Amino acid sequence: MEVEKEKNDQEHVESIDCSKLDESHQVIPETTNPKLKKGMAFQKVIDLVTAYSFITPAFIIIFLFGLFPIGYAFYMSLINWNVRKGAFVGLKNYLEIFGSWTNFLWVLGGVAILFVGFFVQNKMEKASNKYSKYSWWVFLAIAIVSGIVFSKGWNAMMETGDKSFLQSLVNTLYYALGTVPTQIIIGLVIAYLLYQDIKFKEGFRLLYFLPYITPAVTTAVVFRIIFNREPYSIANRFIGLFGIDPLKWRFESKPIMQLLGLNIEGFWAGPSLALIVIMIFGVWTFVGYNVVIFLSGLGNIPKEVYEAAEIDGATKWQLFTNITIPYLSPITFYLTMISLIGTFKAFNHIYVLKIPSAGDSVVTASVYIFERFYQFTQFGRATAMSMVLFLIILCLTFIQNKLMAERVFYG
């Protein structure tokens, strides 16, 4: 009898149309009443109108202040626009930047090969077979090929294209590589120390956050005084304590490797000492923001996890590397992304700290575009450069997502 009852219940369950279940898994009764059907359809329309009414204001703001400026900038980049609107020139402004389309295709090919490398590495890693352990070696080989192809196009582009703008992109890359990892690491270490039970904790938090909330122009002027080239400047007096001769600091245009006595040319010669001073300012300014964000993340880590690890005999270093860092990976990912984007948009302090005697060694992409736009009134050319910078930021964001997003630990 019980077997027959279970069989009837199973047949009843299988006969239920899943499409007629609501969110609470209750069967929605069918209706044949035309008025009731019309009322239900009208209610759906009301719900859609209500939903889109809430979305529309945000979409209008995003369109007016986000999408429209990008579209209009692309339109301006296709025109020979100086003080007055000129003739439509198509992609001529872009051609003057790259030198030739062949150079651009070589560079684009190098980037495309790198993306293929990410795709292959990701597929091999997820395959979980005997070849998975070689995924990063395969990616490294593809990355080397990508670098060779990219370098061929880039070197040709530097010879025939807009060398000043391309050099500003290199300076921006120097600035990003020098500031983002440094301020992330220093911010994490300081936040971890401030999270411990120490005296005057709140005072230290305010002290580290103060440079971030202070106007950048004001603090940049202070840095101009500290890193002056005079022998009696604060920076030169400090290095004099270690027997080092006075340096030009913000006035030095030579790459750092050449200052160290190494005869290296090109990208591997490194940034100029003047640009390094600007990097120091960037780290000093934004490390406090990272400290505050990391502190908020440390407060969300369950204490039970630390207690369980301590019972198992974990050391302080093991707690930091195996618990703190993984739990903070979402925050690290967020800070890395906004910091990377921020370095490509940095302008105020760079513009204040740069000196004509340092030449192009301190001119980043945002500063160069600003000068082309406002000082030389090359509106079309400047907007073409801004579109190139926009695409570079998109590519770097995509690469960062591929490298870090899947390795973020969300608990």
C-alpha positions as CSV (number, residue, x, y, z in Angstrom):
1,M,0.0,0.0,0.0
2,E,2.8,2.4,0.9
3,V,4.7,1.5,-2.3
4,E,1.6,2.4,-4.3
5,K,1.2,5.7,-2.5
6,E,4.8,6.7,-3.1
7,K,4.4,5.8,-6.8
8,N,1.3,8.0,-7.1
9,D,3.1,10.9,-5.4
10,Q,6.0,10.6,-7.8
11,E,3.7,10.6,-10.8
12,H,2.0,13.7,-9.4
13,V,5.3,15.5,-9.0
14,E,6.4,14.6,-12.5
15,S,3.1,15.9,-13.9
16,I,3.7,19.4,-12.5
17,D,4.9,21.9,-15.1
18,C,8.0,23.6,-13.7
19,S,7.3,26.7,-15.7
20,K,4.1,27.2,-13.7
21,L,6.0,27.5,-10.4
22,D,6.5,30.8,-8.7
23,E,9.5,31.9,-6.6
24,S,8.1,30.1,-3.5
25,H,7.8,26.9,-5.6
26,Q,4.0,27.0,-5.4
27,V,2.0,25.9,-8.4
28,I,0.5,28.9,-10.2
29,P,-3.1,28.1,-11.0
30,E,-4.2,28.5,-14.6
31,T,-6.9,30.9,-15.5
32,T,-9.3,31.0,-18.4
33,N,-10.9,34.4,-17.4
34,P,-9.9,36.9,-20.1
35,K,-10.3,39.9,-17.8
36,L,-7.9,38.2,-15.3
37,K,-5.4,37.4,-18.0
38,K,-5.6,41.0,-19.2
39,G,-5.1,42.3,-15.7
40,M,-2.0,40.1,-15.2
41,A,-0.5,41.3,-18.5
42,F,-1.2,44.9,-17.5
43,Q,0.5,44.3,-14.1
44,K,3.6,43.0,-15.9
45,V,3.7,46.2,-18.0
46,I,3.5,48.3,-14.8
47,D,6.3,46.4,-13.3
48,L,8.5,46.9,-16.3
49,V,7.7,50.6,-16.5
50,T,8.5,50.9,-12.8
51,A,11.8,49.1,-13.1
52,Y,12.9,51.1,-16.1
53,S,11.9,54.3,-14.4
54,F,14.4,53.6,-11.6
55,I,17.1,52.7,-14.2
56,T,16.6,55.7,-16.5
57,P,18.1,58.5,-14.4
58,A,21.3,56.5,-13.8
59,F,21.5,55.6,-17.5
60,I,21.0,59.3,-18.5
61,I,23.9,60.3,-16.2
62,I,26.1,57.6,-17.5
63,F,25.3,58.5,-21.1
64,L,25.8,62.2,-20.7
65,F,29.0,62.1,-18.7
66,G,30.4,58.8,-19.8
67,L,29.4,57.4,-23.1
68,F,28.7,60.6,-25.0
69,P,32.1,62.2,-24.2
70,I,33.9,59.1,-25.4
71,G,31.8,59.1,-28.6
72,Y,32.3,62.8,-29.2
73,A,36.1,62.5,-28.5
74,F,36.3,59.8,-31.2
75,Y,34.4,62.0,-33.6
76,M,36.9,64.9,-32.9
77,S,39.8,62.6,-33.5
78,L,38.7,62.1,-37.1
79,I,38.8,65.8,-37.8
80,N,41.7,68.3,-38.3
81,W,40.4,70.4,-35.5
82,N,42.6,73.2,-34.2
83,V,41.0,76.5,-33.0
84,R,38.3,76.1,-35.6
85,K,36.7,72.9,-36.8
86,G,38.6,71.7,-39.9
87,A,38.0,69.1,-42.5
88,F,37.3,65.5,-42.0
89,V,40.6,63.6,-42.2
90,G,39.5,60.1,-41.2
91,L,42.3,58.2,-39.4
92,K,45.0,60.6,-40.4
93,N,45.5,61.7,-36.7
94,Y,46.0,58.1,-35.7
95,L,48.4,57.5,-38.6
96,E,50.6,60.4,-37.5
97,I,50.8,58.8,-34.0
98,F,51.7,55.3,-35.3
99,G,53.9,56.4,-38.2
100,S,52.4,53.7,-40.5
101,W,49.7,51.1,-40.3
102,T,52.2,48.4,-40.6
103,N,53.8,49.4,-37.3
104,F,50.4,49.5,-35.7
105,L,49.6,46.0,-37.0
106,W,52.9,44.6,-35.6
107,V,52.1,46.1,-32.2
108,L,48.5,44.9,-32.4
109,G,49.7,41.5,-33.4
110,G,52.0,41.3,-30.3
111,V,49.0,42.2,-28.1
112,A,46.8,39.7,-29.8
113,I,49.4,36.9,-29.4
114,L,49.5,37.7,-25.6
115,F,45.7,37.4,-25.4
116,V,46.0,34.0,-27.1
117,G,48.5,33.1,-24.5
118,F,46.1,33.9,-21.7
119,F,43.4,31.9,-23.4
120,V,45.6,28.8,-23.9
121,Q,47.0,29.0,-20.4
122,N,43.5,29.2,-19.0
123,K,42.2,26.3,-21.0
124,M,45.2,24.1,-20.1
125,E,44.9,25.0,-16.4
126,K,41.2,24.1,-16.3
127,A,41.7,20.8,-18.3
128,S,43.2,19.1,-15.2
129,N,45.2,16.6,-17.1
130,K,48.9,15.8,-17.3
131,Y,49.6,18.9,-19.3
132,S,48.1,21.3,-16.9
133,K,51.3,21.7,-14.9
134,Y,53.0,23.1,-18.1
135,S,50.3,25.8,-18.6
136,W,52.5,28.7,-17.3
137,W,55.5,27.5,-19.3
138,V,53.4,27.5,-22.5
139,F,52.2,31.0,-21.6
140,L,55.8,32.1,-21.0
141,A,56.8,30.9,-24.4
142,I,53.9,32.6,-26.1
143,A,54.6,35.8,-24.1
144,I,58.2,35.8,-25.4
145,V,56.9,35.6,-29.0
146,S,54.4,38.3,-28.2
147,G,57.2,40.5,-26.9
148,I,59.4,40.0,-30.0
149,V,56.5,40.9,-32.3
150,F,55.5,43.9,-30.2
151,S,59.1,45.2,-30.0
152,K,59.5,45.1,-33.7
153,G,56.4,47.3,-34.3
154,W,57.2,49.6,-31.3
155,N,60.7,50.3,-32.4
156,A,59.6,51.1,-35.9
157,M,56.8,53.3,-34.4
158,M,59.3,55.2,-32.3
159,E,61.3,56.1,-35.5
160,T,58.4,57.1,-37.8
161,G,55.5,58.0,-35.4
162,D,54.9,60.7,-32.8
163,K,58.0,59.9,-30.6
164,S,57.1,62.4,-27.9
165,F,53.7,60.9,-27.3
166,L,55.0,57.3,-27.5
167,Q,57.7,58.3,-25.0
168,S,55.0,59.7,-22.7
169,L,53.4,56.3,-22.8
170,V,56.7,54.7,-21.7
171,N,57.0,57.3,-18.9
172,T,53.4,56.4,-17.8
173,L,54.3,52.7,-17.7
174,Y,57.4,53.5,-15.6
175,Y,55.2,55.5,-13.3
176,A,52.6,52.7,-13.0
177,L,55.3,50.0,-12.4
178,G,57.0,52.1,-9.8
179,T,54.0,53.3,-7.8
180,V,51.3,50.6,-7.9
181,P,53.2,47.6,-6.4
182,T,55.0,49.8,-3.9
183,Q,52.0,51.5,-2.5
184,I,50.0,48.2,-2.4
185,I,52.8,46.5,-0.4
186,I,53.6,49.4,1.9
187,G,49.9,50.0,2.5
188,L,49.3,46.3,3.4
189,V,52.3,46.2,5.8
190,I,51.3,49.4,7.6
191,A,47.6,48.3,7.8
192,Y,48.7,45.0,9.3
193,L,50.8,46.7,11.9
194,L,48.1,49.2,12.8
195,Y,45.6,46.4,13.2
196,Q,47.6,45.0,16.1
197,D,47.0,46.2,19.6
198,I,49.2,49.3,19.8
199,K,48.9,52.7,21.4
200,F,47.8,55.8,19.5
201,K,46.3,53.6,16.7
202,E,43.7,56.2,15.7
203,G,46.4,58.9,15.5
204,F,48.6,56.9,13.2
205,R,45.6,56.1,11.0
206,L,44.9,59.9,10.6
207,L,48.6,60.6,10.1
208,Y,48.9,58.1,7.2
209,F,45.6,59.2,5.6
210,L,46.5,62.9,5.8
211,P,48.5,63.1,2.6
212,Y,45.6,61.7,0.6
213,I,43.1,64.4,1.7
214,T,45.6,67.2,1.5
215,P,45.4,69.1,-1.9
216,A,47.9,67.6,-4.3
217,V,49.1,71.0,-5.6
218,T,49.9,72.1,-2.1
219,T,51.9,69.0,-1.2
220,A,53.6,69.0,-4.6
221,V,55.0,72.5,-3.9
222,V,56.5,71.2,-0.6
223,F,58.1,68.4,-2.6
224,R,59.6,70.9,-5.0
225,I,61.4,72.5,-2.0
226,I,62.5,69.1,-0.5
227,F,63.9,67.8,-3.8
228,N,65.6,70.9,-5.0
229,R,69.0,70.6,-6.8
230,E,70.8,73.0,-4.4
231,P,73.3,71.3,-2.1
232,Y,71.5,72.6,1.0
233,S,68.1,71.1,0.0
234,I,66.6,68.6,2.5
235,A,67.0,65.6,0.2
236,N,70.7,66.4,-0.6
237,R,71.5,67.0,3.1
238,F,69.9,63.7,3.9
239,I,71.9,61.7,1.3
240,G,75.0,63.7,2.4
241,L,74.8,61.9,5.7
242,F,75.8,58.7,3.8
243,G,78.6,60.4,1.9
244,I,76.6,60.7,-1.4
245,D,77.2,63.8,-3.6
246,P,74.3,66.2,-4.1
247,L,71.9,65.2,-6.9
248,K,69.8,67.2,-9.3
249,W,66.6,65.3,-8.3
250,R,63.7,67.0,-10.2
251,F,66.1,68.6,-12.7
252,E,67.8,65.3,-13.7
253,S,66.7,63.9,-17.1
254,K,69.2,61.0,-17.3
255,P,67.8,57.5,-16.8
256,I,68.6,55.9,-13.4
257,M,70.7,53.1,-14.9
258,Q,73.0,55.6,-16.6
259,L,73.4,57.6,-13.3
260,L,74.5,54.3,-11.7
261,G,77.3,54.1,-14.3
262,L,75.6,51.4,-16.5
263,N,75.7,52.0,-20.3
264,I,72.1,51.0,-21.0
265,E,69.9,52.6,-23.6
266,G,66.2,52.4,-24.4
267,F,63.4,51.1,-22.1
268,W,65.7,49.1,-19.9
269,A,67.7,52.3,-19.0
270,G,64.8,53.0,-16.6
271,P,63.0,56.2,-15.6
272,S,64.8,59.5,-15.0
273,L,65.6,60.6,-11.4
274,A,63.1,63.4,-11.9
275,L,60.4,60.8,-12.6
276,I,61.4,58.8,-9.6
277,V,60.8,61.9,-7.4
278,I,57.3,62.1,-8.8
279,M,56.9,58.3,-8.1
280,I,57.9,58.9,-4.5
281,F,55.3,61.7,-4.3
282,G,52.6,59.3,-5.7
283,V,53.4,56.6,-3.2
284,W,53.5,59.0,-0.3
285,T,50.1,60.4,-1.3
286,F,48.1,57.3,-2.0
287,V,49.5,54.8,0.5
288,G,47.3,56.2,3.2
289,Y,44.2,55.4,1.2
290,N,45.3,51.9,0.8
291,V,46.0,51.6,4.5
292,V,42.4,52.6,5.3
293,I,40.9,50.2,2.8
294,F,43.1,47.3,4.0
295,L,42.2,48.0,7.6
296,S,38.5,47.7,6.8
297,G,39.3,44.3,5.1
298,L,41.3,43.1,8.1
299,G,38.3,43.9,10.4
300,N,36.1,41.5,8.3
301,I,38.4,38.5,8.7
302,P,36.9,36.0,11.2
303,K,38.9,35.8,14.3
304,E,38.0,32.1,14.7
305,V,40.2,31.4,11.6
306,Y,43.2,32.9,13.4
307,E,42.4,31.1,16.6
308,A,42.1,27.8,14.9
309,A,45.4,28.3,13.1
310,E,47.2,29.3,16.3
311,I,45.9,26.2,18.1
312,D,47.4,24.1,15.2
313,G,50.8,25.9,15.9
314,A,50.9,28.4,13.1
315,T,53.5,31.2,13.3
316,K,52.8,34.9,12.8
317,W,54.3,34.7,9.3
318,Q,52.1,31.7,8.5
319,L,49.0,33.5,9.7
320,F,49.9,36.5,7.5
321,T,50.7,34.5,4.3
322,N,48.0,31.8,4.6
323,I,45.1,33.7,6.1
324,T,45.5,37.4,5.9
325,I,46.7,37.7,2.3
326,P,44.1,35.3,0.9
327,Y,41.2,36.9,2.8
328,L,42.4,40.4,1.6
329,S,42.7,39.3,-2.0
330,P,39.4,40.9,-3.1
331,I,40.6,44.2,-1.6
332,T,44.0,43.8,-3.2
333,F,42.4,43.2,-6.5
334,Y,40.2,46.3,-6.2
335,L,43.1,48.5,-5.1
336,T,45.4,47.3,-7.8
337,M,42.8,48.0,-10.5
338,I,41.9,51.5,-9.4
339,S,45.6,52.3,-8.8
340,L,46.6,51.1,-12.2
341,I,43.8,53.2,-13.9
342,G,44.7,56.1,-11.6
343,T,48.3,56.2,-12.7
344,F,47.3,56.5,-16.3
345,K,45.1,59.4,-15.4
346,A,47.5,61.1,-12.9
347,F,48.0,64.8,-13.8
348,N,47.9,67.4,-11.0
349,H,51.1,66.6,-9.1
350,I,53.0,65.6,-12.2
351,Y,52.2,68.9,-13.9
352,V,53.3,70.8,-10.8
353,L,56.5,68.8,-10.2
354,K,57.8,68.7,-13.8
355,I,60.6,71.0,-14.7
356,P,61.6,72.1,-18.3
357,S,65.2,71.0,-17.7
358,A,64.0,67.4,-17.1
359,G,62.7,67.4,-20.7
360,D,60.3,64.7,-21.8
361,S,61.5,62.3,-19.2
362,V,58.7,63.4,-16.7
363,V,55.9,64.0,-19.2
364,T,53.3,61.3,-18.9
365,A,50.5,60.6,-21.4
366,S,47.9,62.7,-19.6
367,V,50.2,65.7,-19.3
368,Y,51.2,65.4,-23.0
369,I,47.6,65.2,-24.1
370,F,46.8,68.2,-22.0
371,E,49.6,70.2,-23.6
372,R,48.6,69.3,-27.1
373,F,45.0,70.2,-26.4
374,Y,45.3,73.5,-24.4
375,Q,48.7,74.9,-25.2
376,F,49.0,73.9,-28.9
377,T,45.2,73.8,-29.6
378,Q,45.6,70.5,-31.6
379,F,42.1,69.3,-30.6
380,G,41.8,66.5,-33.2
381,R,45.3,65.2,-32.6
382,A,44.9,65.3,-28.8
383,T,41.6,63.5,-28.8
384,A,43.2,60.8,-31.0
385,M,45.9,60.4,-28.4
386,S,43.2,60.2,-25.7
387,M,41.4,57.4,-27.5
388,V,44.7,55.5,-27.8
389,L,45.2,55.9,-24.1
390,F,41.7,54.8,-23.4
391,L,42.2,51.6,-25.4
392,I,45.5,50.9,-23.6
393,I,43.7,51.2,-20.2
394,L,41.0,48.8,-21.4
395,C,43.6,46.2,-22.5
396,L,45.5,46.5,-19.2
397,T,42.3,46.1,-17.2
398,F,41.4,43.0,-19.2
399,I,44.9,41.5,-18.6
400,Q,44.6,42.3,-14.9
401,N,41.2,40.6,-14.7
402,K,42.6,37.5,-16.4
403,L,45.6,37.4,-14.1
404,M,43.9,38.1,-10.8
405,A,40.1,37.7,-10.9
406,E,40.1,33.9,-10.9
407,R,42.6,33.8,-8.0
408,V,40.7,36.1,-5.7
409,F,39.5,34.3,-2.5
410,Y,36.0,35.4,-1.4
411,G,35.8,33.2,1.7
